[in-house]
Amino acid sequence: MNIEINFQTHVPIYIQIMDQIKHKIAANEIAPGDQLPTVRQMAADLRVNFNTIARAYRLMDEDGIISTQHGRGTFILDQPTGKEAEKLRRQDLERLTHHYLIEAHKLGHSPEEVKDIFLETLDLWEKNGAPSLPDDKK
């Protein structure tokens, strides 16, 4: 599983892991029934403490996103539909927006600059379809 950890951000590693797994589920990159790497394997792959992965898995288990079955592994559960699914999608978008604003602030941009760029990009999206990064236009 391709998870990327940013050690420069103030977002705790276990939250980064949870957010990326939730995003992969929302984007249909991983589906209900898919097995996640073991805690030990993911800790080794990401070069982070075993307890960090265990915490992320435990919290996702409590939220009903995954199920850890002793001796079998950890699996993605069927995701909720309707209002609960919309709530999760909104939370994902809120986290993404929050991260974007934090990074823009770190780079020294004002709220007005961020708003202008955002609205320009949103306008292009509405006119031309899904946005792409400048490098994607090659």
Secondary structure, 3 states (H helix, E strand, C coil): CCCCCCCCCCCCHHHHHHHHHHHHHHCCCCCCCCEECCHHHHHHHHCCCHHHHHHHHHHHHHCCCEEEECCCEEEECCCCCCHHHHHHHHHHHHHHHHHHHHHHHHCCCCHHHHHHHHHHHHHHHHHHCCCCCHHHHC
